[in-house]
Amino acid sequence: MEILNYGLFWRRDEVVWTPGTGNKFELLGRRGATRNTLKVADFQFQQGIYILYGPYGPYYVGLANAESEFRGLGKRLKEHTYDEHKDNWDRFSWFGFKKVCSTKANKEGIINVQTNIAKVKQGDTNESIKDVEALLIRAMGCSANLLEMKFTIDERWEQVTLDKREYYVNKLK
């Protein structure tokens, strides 16, 4: 299974977990910054692995899997804002197995992840091992290893913070 995209150390307080009537829950990330390179994607339906971090480092590892499209990454993280883990984390990293759609965007220009998860390929076990190593190095923040590792497909997304959402959406237009 290849890790197709990921986000590192996103801040919990930069997500509106309960946006209220008429507003939509979003888990936005971006790549690029200029009009020609900017992409903004909503990862709420991403499937993969996530890590919650507390004040002393990694606290909890979980799965956002194919039980239901509506129980993706966003739903799983939101559950942890009111379950037994609610007071133990303030940041999270995620590692996704769904591709980002390259053409389908909403009226604001925000793209989503594909509906279906990528098929598991029979292939070189060494590639899978390298992806697991890369995930652990990134998730643990092992600075001594950072230059040595790389995902098979390396697509890192930066969190779109609340104060920058409109700025990036306006750039997409």
N, C-alpha and C positions, 0 to 999 in steps of 0.2 A: 504494500500500500504506500503510495507516494504522498508526501505532504506537499500540497499544491500552493498553499498560502498560509500566512501566520501573522499574528500580532503579538508584540512583546510588552509586558508590563503596562497594560492599559489601566487607567485609573477608574475605579468603581464610581467615584463621585462625578465623573464626566459622562455618565449615562443617566438619562431620565428613565428610570425603571417603571414608573407609573405616570405616563404623560397626561392623563386626564381625558375627559370627553372631547372628541373631535381631533385629538392628536394621536399620532402613530408612534409606537415604540420603534426605536432604531438602534442599531449597533454599527455605527459608521466608521469606516476606515478609508484612508486615502493613499494613493501612490502618486508621486510627482507633485509639482506645486504650480507650474506655469500652465497657461491656458492650453498649450499643445500637449503637455504630458500628464495633466491632472486626470485622475480617475477617482471617483468616490463610490464605494460599494457598501451595501448593507449586509452584514454578516449574521443577522439574527437567525437565519435558517441554516447556517453552516453546520456540518457534521464533522466531528473530530474529537480531539483531546483538549482539555483545558486544565490550567493550574491556577489555583487561588493562592495569593500570597498575603501573609500577615506581617506584623512588624519584625519577625525574626526569620523571614524567608518563606519558602514553599510551605503551604499549610495543608492543601487538599488537591488531589488529582481526580478528575472526573471525565465522563464520556458524554458527548452529545451525539446520539446515534440515530439509526433509522427507525426507531419505534414509531415515530410519526414525524411528518414534516414540521408539525407545529411544536415539536419538542427539540428543536435545534439548540444551537449554542446560546442564543438570546434567552430562550425559555429556561434552560438549565441554570444559567447565571442568575436570572431573575428569581428563580426558586431559592437560591442561596442568599438572597437579600432578606428573606423572612423565615428560613428554616433554622436548624440547630447551628449552622455555620455563620449566621448573619453578622455576628459581632467579631468574627475572627479573620476577616480579610478586607483589604482595601485596594488591591490590584489583581490583575489576572493576565495570563498569557493564553493564547489559543493556537492550535495547529489544525488546519482544515484539509479535508479530503475532497471537497467539492470545488470545481473550477468557478471562477468568476465569469459571468456572461460577458462577452465582449460587445454585444450589440443591443441587448434589451435593457433599456433604461426607462425610468418613470418620467413624468413630466418635468421633474426638477433636474434630470440627468443622472440620478443615482442608479447604479446597476446592482443587480442581485447575484447570488450564487446560483448555479444551475440547479434544476429540480432534482436530478438524479446524481448520485454519488458516482465517481469514476469507477470503472470496473477494475477489479484486482487483476493485475497482470502476473502471469507466470514469468518469472525472470530470474535475474541474478540476485541471489540472497545477499550478496555483498552490498548491493544498492540499498536494499531495505535496512540492513544493519547500519549503513552510513546515515540514513535518514533518522533512525532511532537515536544514534549518537548525536547527530546535529540537534535534534529536538531536546535532548537532555542538556547539552551544552548551552543552548540558547535559554532554556527554561531555568536553569540553575545559575545563569550568569557567570559561567566559568571563564573568566577573562583570559586565563592562560591558554585556553584551547580555541578561542574565537577565530583566530587566523587560520587554523588548520581545518575547520569544518565548513561544509556547505551542503544544503539540501540538494537533492536531484533537480528539483525545480524550485528556485529560490525567489519567492514573491512575497516580500515583507510589506505589510500594510501598517501605516501609522494611524493611531486613533485620531478621529476628528473630535476635538474638544468642543464643549458646548458653545464657548464664545467664538469659535471659528466656523461653525456649521454654515451660517448664512454666507460668510466670506467665500468658502469653497463652492457652495451651491451656485452663487452668483457667477463665479468663474466658469462654471460648466455651461452656462447659457451663452 
